[in-house]
Each structure stands twice: as structure tokens, then as C-alpha cells.
Amino acid sequence: MSIEEYRRQILTALLAKTNTKGEPCFDGSSARELLAQLSDEELKEGLLFNTPEDVADVLSGVGKL
């Protein structure tokens, strides 16, 4: 999988996250902002070990701080 595809899948996973009321946790802008915190190099390192959903979980935790 390419880094671009990995980023798209992480973005999709972030946008799919909902709160307890079923409302989206992130809009497109905030999800892209969170994802932009990770460099291509960081994503390359994690690509073999982390699913896009795993990365989205970590990023969504960071977004709540």
C-alpha cells in the first residue's frame, strides 16, 4: 500500500468515528489537521505494524487532549 492510500484510509477511519450520541467526532478539516501531524516518514515506519484504524484511534485520542 502506498503512503497516499494509507493516509486516505486513516482519514476515512477518522471521519467514521462517532461519539456516544452517534455524531461525528471530526469534520473533514479537523481530521485532515490531525493527520497532517504525521510525516510520510512516520507513516512509513508504522505502515507494517499499524492498521489505518489503529492510527486513527491514536490520533483521535490526541485530538481530545
PyMOL commands that set and color helices and strands:
alter all, ss='L'
color gray80, all
select helices_A, chain A and resi 3-16+28-35+40-47+52-63
alter helices_A, ss='H'
color red, helices_A
deselect
rebuild
show_as cartoon
